[in-house]
Structures are given as structure tokens and as C-alpha cells.
């Protein structure tokens, strides 16, 4: 579906909503949400939000969810406004699945018809523009009134929702919301929903600090404390009076060792439900830094010197960086050459790589024995955060674009799709223009259409996008 088609659909929806939104069409927030929803394939004529869990599964998921202990607080805060307006109170997880709801009985009956019930998914890609899904997508409080909803079945509803974040990990836990069958919710209701989410986060933070204090008392009962006390999420609780480690330590994805800021190796030991971090005097070997994204030649910094790599050596290093636990010669051959690979060839390549580049590679299985920094690994981490500005800066183009290695091709395609999707869904014109300078972005028809519509006509970038459209 082209962007022009999506924009025409947006204009038709805007015209249908005329009189309920601001003059000139819907709010920018709503228009952007419509486009994201339509691009995800949501049908405006769908009967309601889809079910992804049966009621028993949904109840079980709620009982084990981190938001479950906050239910009394949320209920006490929102019950008066819900009862007065005949509204519903709703809790959803970070994927938009309804975990719990309560409120006016008649309104709940109507909510069942639209799927505003436990086990139904209200993310934007499942239910279109709505308070829950859009609050989760934007990670901030949102209110959506009547015809601002993408699905026509929801035009009799209005809602407000606000996300709730875990203070321990900064992870999005879900959101709280109020919904009702009214053309609009009172502004005080939307403000109260936002305040409720902040109260919930405050309660989580209070419990976190109480837990920290309990953990600290156990730590202080130790006879000797030559270690730093960490929470389960890596926050520094005690044992670092000078603050050298900062407020949080990045815990390793696997294993018990990590590299500190000063280059020393440290070991993690489980302690209660946190960790003790014990630094050794061993210095980590020099990091290997890889630059493999974009059209430039693949390079590595090894032992402080910059080295241009052959495509084959770059492929091997990229695959080993993607598999920190290591690979046998047979596995590496399969990732590199596919079924036609030969482990003997791999052993010869590994010998040349060690000899010519002095790359620290262990054997049985083959693995990199030094800290690895790589632009494509950094990109993976940025994709988790979903920040379009950071992605636009960090993505100069595909991973090793000339590589035909099966593993590299899979990784390259996956990164490209994720970057493009995030930028199209959330990116501003500046971010889209940055992507348009990459190999694939230069001829991306949908992206170029979006730029011609979102940039001022006099902007040189809009003119360049139009010129590219004519030659694509």
C-alpha cells in the first residue's frame, strides 16, 4: 500500500470526522497514528479489537504481572470518576493486551461487543488508533475522542490512557486507562489517568527503595564487604562510595564476567535476589571495534590500529560477534557458506585471520576472547529502545552489503526491516531524510512519497524526493 493511498485514506477519515476535531483536520498525533495503523494493515471496518488470550489465560497473566499489586491503588484513585461518568477502568500490559477492567455494568456490556475486555489486544497494529495503543506507541499519556479512533465501531467511545514504567529497569510495564461511551472525556478525567500512572510509578519506586534497604542490611551483616552490591537490574546500591560505577551497571547477557569502565574484569555473584560485583586486578584485553554498516570498506580497530578487512574476514568477525558463546568449525562454515561450506576452509581462514590481523580468537569453539564493539550490535540495542532520532544517526546503510553469507544476509535484512519500520512509523522528516541517503532508502518509493507530503514544498529535500520519485 503506497503512502499516497494511506494519505488519501487519512484525508477521507479526516473529512468523516469533520466537526469533532480541530479545524483543518485531525490533530497531528491522531493523523500519525492513523497512518501507522493503516500501514500495519488495520481495517477501519473491523468489528473490534482481536482476542489473543482466553479469559482464563488473561486472568493467569494478570495474577503474575508486576502491575497486579497496584490494583487497589489504581481502583481507589479512578473509581469515583468512573462511577460518576459510567466509565470503565482498564489495565493493559506492554503489548496492549487487556489484563483487567472494571466499572459500569452497562458500559462493560457494550465494551464486550468491541473487544474492550480481558485477553483482547489494543496495540495500534491490532486495534488502530485508540488511547491504550497510542499511549504505548508514544510512551506518553494520550486521550482519543470518538471519531479520532481509526475503527468506526469505536466512534461512540472516548478514552484516556497513560503508560507505567518500572523504576528498576526503566522498562514499559503497560498502561492504565479510562474509557466511556461519550463524545469526549472531561479534561479532568484525562489528567486523573495521568496522575494515577505517576502514583503507580511512585509506589513501585517506594517498594524498590524498601527492597534496596532490606538488601543493604543483609549486605552490611557480612564480615567483609570487598564487593559492590547491585540490584537484580544492575542498579548500584552499596559499596561504591566514590561513584566510579555510576548509578547502574550493564549486566552481561550471558556469563558471570563483565568489563568495568576502568578496563578491569569483574565477576558477578548472586546475593539474595541481587548481585555482588567483585572486581579483579586483571585488565581486559583491548577491545575489537568493527565498522560494518554502510557502503564503506569494512574496518576493524585491533590493538589501537585501524585495519581494512577483506569481505571474508569481515564476515567471519561479524558472525563471531553475533555468537558470543562461540561456534564450531562446522557451524561457522554453515553460517558463512551455507550447505556448500567446508570446515577445512574455515580452519585455514581462521589461521590467516589470527596471523595477519592478530585478532584474539579462541578455539573449540571459535569465539572472540576480547570485548567487542560493533556498529551493528549498537544498532540492535538502539532498535530495542525504538528512538527514531538515534536510529537515523546510527544507520548509514546495510550490514556488509556485498556479503552473500546466509547468516549475514538474514541479519542484514532483519536490521533493514526494523530500522525502516521504526522510522516510517515514528520518524520525523529529518529522520526519514537521513534514511533516504542510504543505499536502500534512495529508491524507497513509500519513503520518498512520505517526504514529499511531510516536508514544505519549498524545502530542497522535498524537491529531491520528487525528482527521485520520477526516476524510481
Secondary structure as UniProt FT lines:
FT   HELIX           3..16
FT   TURN            17..20
FT   TURN            23..24
FT   HELIX           28..39
FT   TURN            40..41
FT   TURN            44..45
FT   HELIX           55..63
FT   TURN            66..67
FT   HELIX           68..70
FT   HELIX           71..85
FT   STRAND          88..93
FT   TURN            94..95
FT   STRAND          97..103
FT   HELIX           105..114
FT   TURN            118..119
FT   STRAND          120..121
FT   HELIX           124..127
FT   HELIX           131..138
FT   STRAND          142..145
FT   HELIX           146..148
FT   HELIX           152..154
FT   TURN            155..156
FT   STRAND          158..165
FT   TURN            167..169
FT   STRAND          172..180
FT   HELIX           187..220
FT   STRAND          228..230
FT   TURN            232..233
FT   STRAND          235..238
FT   TURN            241..242
FT   TURN            244..245
FT   STRAND          257..259
FT   TURN            261..262
FT   STRAND          264..271
FT   TURN            272..273
FT   STRAND          274..283
FT   STRAND          288..291
FT   STRAND          299..302
FT   TURN            303..304
FT   STRAND          305..308
FT   HELIX           311..322
FT   TURN            324..325
FT   HELIX           329..337
FT   HELIX           338..340
FT   HELIX           343..357
FT   STRAND          361..362
FT   TURN            363..365
FT   STRAND          366..368
FT   STRAND          372..374
FT   HELIX           375..385
FT   HELIX           388..394
FT   TURN            400..402
FT   HELIX           406..426
FT   HELIX           429..436
FT   TURN            439..440
FT   HELIX           441..443
FT   HELIX           445..454
FT   TURN            457..458
FT   HELIX           460..471
//
